[in-house]
Amino acid sequence: MEIKKRIGRKRLREPVEIGWCELVDLPDLGLFGMHAKIDTGARTSSIHATRIRTFERDGEEWVRFHSPRSAGHGPQDCEARLIERRLVTSSNGSRQNRYVIGTTARLGPLTWQAQITLANRATMAFPVLVGRRALKRGFLVNSGKRWLLGKPPKEEGLS
């Protein structure tokens, strides 16, 4: 059964199996085919960001940041509406205040409005982490497989 993409849909009609790593698009940020680790232990999704600066646009607080794209892609500057600052406990147990942005996210057949924290993931293998808030929309994670929704090009080295 083919599931159609729709912005705003909260859940998939039928569960979609995904692997422990997949490709994610963040079209509002101009980021496509981002290598993402699927992490059922993380509550919120995050993206690698450096040079983070806040600014005002039309009376709202926004954030500008630098994001290295996935392997084989050059880095780029991104802008997004700032939702809040949130205290997040990282995988090593440290607590950090992080910016939370609102942006469109696409994983396989589903496109939705996501909340994503900005974090320095320079030491991590994947620039994007997809957390439980996104996964509860109807994804089933198969930890023994990867790239079930599409493989990255061979030259990127993680296939």
Salt bridges, closest charged atoms under 4 A:
ASP25 OD2 - ARG106 NE 3.19
GLU61 OE2 - ARG85 NH2 2.83
ASP77 OD1 - HIS66 ND1 2.89
GLU79 OE1 - ARG57 NH2 2.51
GLU79 OE2 - ARG64 NH2 2.77
GLU84 OE2 - ARG86 NH2 2.48
GLU156 OE1 - HIS35 NE2 2.60
GLU156 OE2 - HIS73 NE2 3.80
